[in-house]
Amino acid sequence: MTPLWLETHASFIDAHHTTSADQITFNAGLTKDAALLKVPLVAAGVLLDATPLTVKITVANDVSIGQTLDSDIIYGVSDGNNFIGFEARDRGNYGQNYPCYGIEATAGETLTNKTSFNGKTPNQVASSYPDQFVFTLKLDKLWGSCFTTQGGGFLKTAEFRKRLMLSHGLTLDVYKSNPGERVGIKSIEVTIRKTGDY
């Protein structure tokens, strides 16, 4: 999904943004936990709730924003009600937080009832903001991981409590934590596959 593709096909895009061929940039707004972007992935009625499904989201962000500005951005999927995913923190938080960690919440125009999973770290594990995040969500197993290439590779896993109702459809959701957060998204790639019992 390129910036121009997102501009054309997203079902919702926050008004505080600019788009070029190379990047969609979300600027400071007024709302905490605001939705930035929503893209329908699977229509309602296509999948059964028990379908074994893995969603992989690969995101390329603008490093200059994440390295120097407030840029705590949350990527994941929702069924229109429940949301599961990962928060990608900016470089300024690496002294106290992992570069990414699990989040679940109630989806909507804002995230509500938000819970994070093991986001604090006693020791800094990265020194620079990565140019790519890879989020993997095993929806039937209530499990996920985030991966970055910093320092030879950083991996963080999460066990979620919320189960998505796949029969209601599946949407890619992107949110920000605080009103002042900014992010430049260069591309998003989403792969969805039925995973069987393995």
C-alpha positions as CSV (number, residue, x, y, z in Angstrom):
1,M,0.0,0.0,0.0
2,T,1.7,3.2,-1.2
3,P,0.8,6.6,0.1
4,L,-1.3,7.4,-3.0
5,W,-3.0,4.0,-2.8
6,L,-3.9,4.7,0.8
7,E,-5.3,8.1,-0.1
8,T,-7.6,6.5,-2.6
9,H,-8.7,3.3,-0.9
10,A,-8.7,3.9,2.8
11,S,-12.2,4.0,4.4
12,F,-10.9,6.7,6.8
13,I,-7.9,9.0,6.9
14,D,-7.4,11.6,9.7
15,A,-7.7,15.2,8.4
16,H,-4.4,16.3,9.8
17,H,-2.3,14.7,7.0
18,T,-0.4,15.5,3.8
19,T,0.3,13.1,1.0
20,S,3.0,12.8,-1.6
21,A,4.0,10.0,-3.9
22,D,6.6,8.9,-1.4
23,Q,4.9,9.4,2.0
24,I,1.7,10.0,3.8
25,T,2.5,12.2,6.8
26,F,0.2,12.5,9.8
27,N,0.8,15.7,11.8
28,A,-0.2,16.8,15.3
29,G,-3.9,16.9,15.9
30,L,-6.3,17.5,18.8
31,T,-7.3,14.0,20.0
32,K,-5.7,11.4,22.2
33,D,-5.6,7.9,20.8
34,A,-7.0,9.1,17.5
35,A,-7.5,6.9,14.5
36,L,-5.2,7.9,11.6
37,L,-6.1,5.4,9.0
38,K,-8.5,2.5,8.4
39,V,-8.3,0.1,5.4
40,P,-10.8,-2.7,4.9
41,L,-9.0,-6.0,4.5
42,V,-11.8,-8.7,4.5
43,A,-15.5,-8.1,4.2
44,A,-18.0,-9.2,6.7
45,G,-19.3,-12.8,6.1
46,V,-16.3,-14.0,4.2
47,L,-14.6,-15.8,7.1
48,L,-15.8,-18.0,10.0
49,D,-14.9,-16.8,13.5
50,A,-12.8,-19.9,14.1
51,T,-10.8,-19.5,10.9
52,P,-7.0,-20.0,11.6
53,L,-5.6,-16.8,10.3
54,T,-2.2,-15.1,10.4
55,V,-1.8,-11.4,9.5
56,K,1.6,-9.9,8.7
57,I,1.9,-6.1,8.6
58,T,5.2,-4.7,7.3
59,V,5.6,-0.9,7.7
60,A,8.2,1.5,6.5
61,N,8.2,4.7,8.4
62,D,10.1,8.0,8.0
63,V,13.1,7.5,10.3
64,S,13.8,11.2,10.6
65,I,10.4,11.7,12.4
66,G,10.7,8.6,14.6
67,Q,14.3,9.5,15.6
68,T,13.6,13.1,16.6
69,L,9.9,13.8,17.2
70,D,7.0,12.4,19.3
71,S,5.9,9.4,17.1
72,D,4.2,6.7,19.1
73,I,2.0,4.9,16.5
74,I,-0.2,1.8,16.9
75,Y,-0.7,-0.6,14.0
76,G,-3.0,-3.6,14.0
77,V,-6.3,-5.1,13.0
78,S,-9.9,-4.9,14.2
79,D,-13.3,-6.5,13.6
80,G,-15.0,-3.1,14.0
81,N,-15.1,-3.5,17.8
82,N,-12.0,-5.3,19.2
83,F,-8.5,-4.2,18.2
84,I,-5.2,-6.0,18.6
85,G,-1.8,-4.9,17.4
86,F,1.5,-3.2,18.4
87,E,2.6,0.2,19.5
88,A,5.8,1.4,17.8
89,R,7.5,3.9,20.1
90,D,9.8,6.8,18.9
91,R,13.5,7.0,19.7
92,G,12.9,9.4,22.6
93,N,11.2,6.6,24.6
94,Y,13.9,3.9,24.2
95,G,15.4,4.6,27.6
96,Q,12.2,3.3,29.3
97,N,10.2,1.4,26.7
98,Y,10.8,-1.3,24.1
99,P,10.8,-0.2,20.5
100,C,7.4,-2.0,20.1
101,Y,5.0,-4.0,22.3
102,G,1.5,-5.4,22.2
103,I,-1.7,-3.4,22.5
104,E,-5.3,-4.4,22.7
105,A,-8.3,-2.0,22.9
106,T,-11.8,-1.2,21.7
107,A,-11.6,0.2,18.1
108,G,-13.4,3.3,16.8
109,E,-12.6,6.9,16.0
110,T,-10.3,6.6,19.0
111,L,-8.9,3.6,20.9
112,T,-10.7,3.1,24.3
113,N,-10.2,0.5,27.0
114,K,-6.5,0.3,25.9
115,T,-4.2,-2.3,27.5
116,S,-0.5,-2.6,26.8
117,F,1.6,-5.7,27.3
118,N,5.0,-5.5,28.9
119,G,6.1,-2.2,27.3
120,K,8.6,-1.1,30.0
121,T,12.3,-2.2,29.8
122,P,14.9,-1.9,32.6
123,N,17.7,-1.6,30.0
124,Q,17.7,0.3,26.7
125,V,17.7,-2.3,23.9
126,A,18.0,0.0,20.9
127,S,19.7,3.3,20.1
128,S,18.2,4.3,16.7
129,Y,14.8,4.3,15.2
130,P,14.3,1.5,12.5
131,D,13.2,2.1,9.0
132,Q,10.9,-0.9,9.1
133,F,8.6,-2.8,11.6
134,V,7.2,-6.2,11.0
135,F,4.1,-7.1,13.0
136,T,2.7,-10.7,13.0
137,L,-0.7,-11.5,14.4
138,K,-1.9,-15.1,14.8
139,L,-5.6,-14.3,15.3
140,D,-6.7,-17.8,16.2
141,K,-3.9,-18.3,18.7
142,L,-4.3,-14.8,20.4
143,W,-0.5,-14.3,19.9
144,G,1.6,-11.8,18.0
145,S,5.1,-10.5,17.6
146,C,6.9,-7.3,16.4
147,F,10.3,-7.4,14.8
148,T,12.8,-4.7,13.9
149,T,16.4,-5.0,12.6
150,Q,18.0,-2.7,15.2
151,G,21.3,-4.0,16.6
152,G,21.1,-7.3,14.8
153,G,17.3,-7.8,15.4
154,F,14.8,-7.0,18.1
155,L,11.8,-9.3,18.7
156,K,8.9,-8.7,21.2
157,T,5.9,-11.1,21.6
158,A,2.5,-10.6,23.1
159,E,-0.3,-12.8,24.2
160,F,-3.7,-11.1,23.7
161,R,-6.9,-11.6,25.6
162,K,-9.3,-10.1,23.0
163,R,-10.5,-12.4,20.2
164,L,-11.5,-10.9,17.0
165,M,-14.8,-12.0,15.4
166,L,-13.6,-12.6,11.9
167,S,-17.1,-13.1,10.6
168,H,-17.6,-9.3,11.2
169,G,-14.8,-8.5,8.8
170,L,-11.2,-7.4,9.2
171,T,-9.8,-3.9,9.0
172,L,-6.2,-2.5,9.2
173,D,-6.3,0.2,11.8
174,V,-3.6,2.8,12.6
175,Y,-3.8,5.1,15.7
176,K,-1.5,7.5,17.5
177,S,-1.1,7.7,21.3
178,N,-1.2,11.5,22.0
179,P,-2.5,14.5,20.0
180,G,1.1,15.7,19.2
181,E,2.4,12.5,17.7
182,R,3.5,12.6,14.1
183,V,4.4,9.8,11.7
184,G,5.5,9.5,8.1
185,I,4.4,6.3,6.5
186,K,6.2,5.3,3.3
187,S,4.5,2.0,2.7
188,I,2.4,-0.7,4.4
189,E,2.3,-4.3,3.2
190,V,-0.4,-6.6,4.6
191,T,-0.3,-10.4,4.0
192,I,-3.2,-12.5,5.2
193,R,-3.2,-16.3,5.1
194,K,-5.0,-19.3,6.5
195,T,-2.6,-21.1,8.6
196,G,-4.1,-24.5,9.4
197,D,-2.9,-26.3,12.6
198,Y,0.8,-25.4,12.3
